[in-house]
Amino acid sequence: MVTIAVTAEGADEPRVAVSPETVKKLTALGAHVKVVAGAGARSRFSDAVLKAQGAEIVASAADALADADVLLKVRRPSPDEVKALKPGAIVAAMLDPYGDRAGLEALAAGGAALFSMEFMPRITRAQSMDVLSSQANLAGYKAVVDAAAMFDSAMPMMMTAAGTVPAAKVFVMGVGVAGLQAIATARRLGAQVTATDVRPATKEQVASLGAKFVAVEDEEFKEAQTAAGYAKPMSAEYQAKQAELVANHIKNQDIVVTTALIPGRPAPRLITRAMVESMKPGAVIVDLAAERGGNCELTEPGKTATTPNGVRIYAPLNLAGEIPVNASSLYAKNLLAFLDTMIDKTEKVLKVDWDDEIVKGTLLAKDGKLVHPSLTQGAA
């Protein structure tokens, strides 16, 4: 039998790594799921509900981790949690692989096999395990809902006997999963939506949602996407041309949502101080790249700043976590799909195929050392 531990997250993380649905399915696979009391409370998963689906509710992290084969977390576990695991146990979480290298090495030294869910390969077979997409989808939705609440006017055009209320103008910068959901949500709320991205493939996606695409479409633009579907860093010349186009466009926008992130790098600067100063009083910027410094020059990560000209810049650090019921449910399903590939259905034991593309792509550390190529390249 595979023993799976789920411990509570930190005070700033309301999500949890299992749901009642995934506890039931893991139990059906022959697993014994131990959940620390109260771990699911902030996602409205009570101990009673989890227990009813087959989980054992334990009093402490030490009780959950004793003899555990697997530790499931949302965020990076503490070194003490990893040390409490048996040698070679599996940890699956969003490990923030590019942050706090020393802390990561300390976790690796605990001897567990660390899997970073952010490194999930962008392949068809792994779509159900893609935590970045499941969480970004919710963040894109919440970004527009929060912006609409902060905006001091209506979103849709309203024709009334007293006059017409114009539709709000929403500009989405970065058309990945979060951006597409932001576009769709803004359209559902009746806004006039435009969007920009350096990847040419997104133009058609933007149009399919009823929004207008805004970008400098030159030769460099046509080659601006990696094989994995991420944006490539653009030349200074292209960035200057794109910045000029955006500067002329952004001054008339009511709400701007920025979502541009490149793995392992600081967030690209898309909105300058001058652009913010050109915007109308009451305009709202939601910066979803705040965790990597932000796409806006004036972003204050984790805060809402108001500029002298009356523009509010909202820079949340965990927007998906503000919808914890849905975020935890989707994240738990991602983990379930991942673990399903590692559990032998006949013998009910862990059987990891270390040559599997998904395993190799997400394995961060093993046998006390960091092993992922992105973290070991150039190391002595």
N, C-alpha and C positions, 0 to 999 in steps of 0.2 A: 504493500500500500504506500502511496505517495502522500507525505504529510506536507501541507501547504500552510504557511503562517502569513497572517495579515495583521500588521501592527498599526497603531494610530499615527497619523501624520502630525506635522507641527501645527502650531497655533494659526499660522497664516495659510494653511492648506485645508480647505473644507472637503476636498474629494477623498475617496477611498478606493482601494484597488480591487474590491469585489462588490458584487451586487447580489440580491437574493436570487436572481436568475442564474448568475454564473456559479454561485455556491451550489445550487441544485445540479447544474450540469457537471461541475467538477466532481461532485459526490457520485454522480452517475458513472463517471469515468473511473471510479474506485479510489478517489482521493479523500483524505481526511483533512478538512479545512478548519484551522484554528484561528479565530478572530478575537482580538483583544476587545474587551467590553467597552462599548461606546465608540469604537473606531468608525462606525458608519453613521453615527447620529447626525452629523452635519449634512449628510446627503439623504437624510430621512430614512435610512436603513436601520431600523431598530434592532437591538440584540434579539428580541423575540422573533422578528421576521426572519432574520438570518438563521437563527436556531431552527426555525420551522422548516427551512429549506435544507437542513443537514449540517450546518456549521456547529462546531463546538465553541462556545463563548468562554474565554479564559480571562483571568484577572489581570495578567500583566504581560508585557512583551517577553519577559523571560520564560513564562509558561508557554507562549505561542512558539517561541524560537527553539525550545528544547526538542531535539530530534527532528527538526524540520528539514525536509529535503529542498523546499522552495520557499523563498520569501518574496511576496508580492508587495510592492509599494507604488505610490504615486511619485513622490520625490525621492531624492537620494537618501538611503538609510544612514543611520549614524554608524561610525566605526564599531561601537559597542554592539549594535545589533548584528553586524556582520560577523564579529568575533564570536558571538554566541551561537552561530550556526556550526553544524558539523563541517569538516573539511570537504571541499568539493560541492557544497550545496549551491543551489542556483538562486540568484537574485535577479528579478526583472522589475525595472522601474525606469522612470525618466531621470537619468543620472546626471544631466547637465554636463555632457562629456567635455565641453570646451571651457568650463568654469572651474576654478579652484583646483588646479592640477595637483597640488600637494594633498588636498583632501581626497582626491580620486586615488592617488597612490596609496594613501593610508587605507582606503577601503579595499583596494586590490590586495594589500598585504594580509588581509584577513583570510585569504585562501579560497574564498567563494568564487564561483564562475559568475561574473557580473555581466548582465545583458542590458544594454542601453536601448530603450525602445525608440529613442529619437533616430537611431541609425537604421531603422527598418528599411530594407531595400524597396525601391519603388518598382516592384514587379507585380504582375497580376495576382500571383498566388498569395502575396502578402498584403493585399489591399485590406482584408478584414483585420489586419494587425497594425495598421498605420495609425499610431496614436497622434501624430502631428496633424493629420487630416481630420480625425474625429474631433479633436479639441479646437482646432482652428475654425472648423465649421461653426461651432457654437460661439467662438469669440467674434467671428464676423457678424453674426446675428446680433449678439449683445452690444457690439460696438455701435450699431445703428440705432438700436432701441434706446441705449443710454444717450446717444447724441440727440435723438428726437426729444428725449425728456429734458435735456439741457437747453435745447434750442427754444427761444422765446416766441416762436411762431408755429403755425400749422405746417405739416409736411405736404399734404396733397393740395391741389388747386381746388378751391371751393367757390362756386358761383351762387351768390345769395342775392336777395332783393336789395340788400344794403351795399352790394358791390362784390367784386371778385377778389379772392385771396389767391395770390400766385403760388405755384408749387415751389417748394424748397429745392435749391440746387445742391446736389450731393456729388462730390468728386471722390472716387476711390482710387488710391495710388498703390498699385501692387495687386495683380489679379491672380493670386493663388487661391487656395481653398477658402481662406478667410475673406479675401477680396470678392470672390464670386458670391459668397453668401451675403456679404454686405451689400453688393449690388442688388441681389434678389430681394433682400429685406427692404432696402430703400425704395425699390420699385413697388413692392407690395404696399408700402405706406404712401405711395402716390407721388414720390419725389421725381424731379427731373435729374437723371443720373448720367454722369460721364465717368470714364475710368481710363487709367493709363498703366502700361507695363512695358518693359523692354523686350519681352518675349513675343515674337510675332504670332505664335499659336493662340495667344489670348484674345486677339482681335475678334475672331469669330465667336469665341465664347461670350465676350462682352456684348456683341450684337445680338446673340441668341437670347440674352436676358432683357433686351429692349433698351440697352444703354448705348451711349455714343463713345467710340474709342478716340483717345487723344494721345498722339505720340509722333515723334519725328521718325518717319518711316524711310530711312536711307539704307544703304547697303549693310552697314554695321548692324542695324536693327534686325535685318533678315537672318543674321548669324548669332543672335544674342541669347541662345538657349543651349544648355548642356544636354547630353544624351539622357541624363536622368530627369530632365524636365525643370531644372533650376535655372535661374537667371545668371548669366555671366557678368562679371564686373565689366563696366563699359569704359571706353576711352574718355579722357578728359574733354576731348573735342565734342564727342557725342553728348556727354553730360552737360556741357555748356549750352548746346543747342536745345536739349530737352528742358533744361532749367529755364531758358528764355520762353519756351512755349508754355510751360507750366506756370511761370510767373504771370503771363498775360491771362491765363485761364483762371487761376486760383483767386484773383482779386474779386471776382464776381460770385464766388461760391459761398453757400451758407454753412455747409458741413463738409469737412474733408476727413476721410478715413485712410490712414496710411498703414500698410501691412508688409512692407518690403524687408525681408531678412535673407541673408546669405549664410548658410551653415558655417560656423566657426569664425565668422568675421563680425566686426562692429556693424551695426545697422547703417546702411547707406543714408546720407543726408539728402533728403528730397525737398524739404521746405526750409528756406533760409529765413533769417530774421526779417530781411526786407520784404519777403513774400507775406509773412505774417502781418507786418505793419501795413501792407497794402489792402488787407482784408477788411470787410465791413464790421462795425461794432455788432456784437451778438453772434458772430460766426463761431463755429465749434470745430476744433481739430481733435480727433481721436487717434492717438499714436499707439498702434498695436505692437510696435517694435521697441517699446520702452525698455524691455528687459535687456536689450543689447545697445542701450544708449539713446535709442529713438531715431525716427526719420526726420524729426523737426529739430532745428537748431535750438529752439527755446524749450524743448521738452524737459520736464523735471520728473524723472521716473518715479512712479508710485504716487504722484500728486496731480492736482488740477490747478494749473496756473492761469491767471488772468492777466493779459498784457495791458499796457496803458491805453491802447486803442480799443479795448473791450473784447478781444478775442480770447476764448477759453480753450486751453490745451489740456485735454484729459489723457493721462498716460498710465493706464492700469498695468499692473504686473502679472495678474492672473485672472483675466477676464472670463475664461472658460470656467474657472473655479467659482465664479459668481452665479453659475447655473449648476450647482453641484449635483443635483439629482440626475440631470441628463448627462453631465460630463462624466460622473462616476459610472453610470450605466454603460456608456459607450466605451470608456477606457477599460472597464472590467471585461467587456466583450473582446476588446483588442487583446488583452492578456490571456483570456480563455482560448482564443484562436491560436495564439503563440504557444501556449502550454500544450494544447492538443497535439501539436506536432512532436512533442517530446515524451508523451506517455504511451507506453505499450498497452494497447487495449485488451490484450489477452492476459498478460501477466500482471497488469495493474502496477507497473513499476516505471521509473524514469528510464528512458532509453534515448539518449541524445545522439543524433547523427551530427558529429562535429564537422562533417564535410558538406552539410546542407547549406545552401546559399543564404538562407534566412539566418541560420545559426552563426555562420561566419560573418555575416554583415552586421549583426548586432552584438557579437561577443566583444566586450570591452576589456575584460581581464580574466585570467585563468592561472591557477597554480602560483598565486602571489604576485603576478606581474601584469602590467598593461600590455595587451596584445593587439589591439585594433590598429590597423595601418595608419589611420589618420593621427594617432597619438604616438606612434613609434617611429614614424619616418623622420630621419635626421637625428634620431637619438643615438647616443654613443653605445 
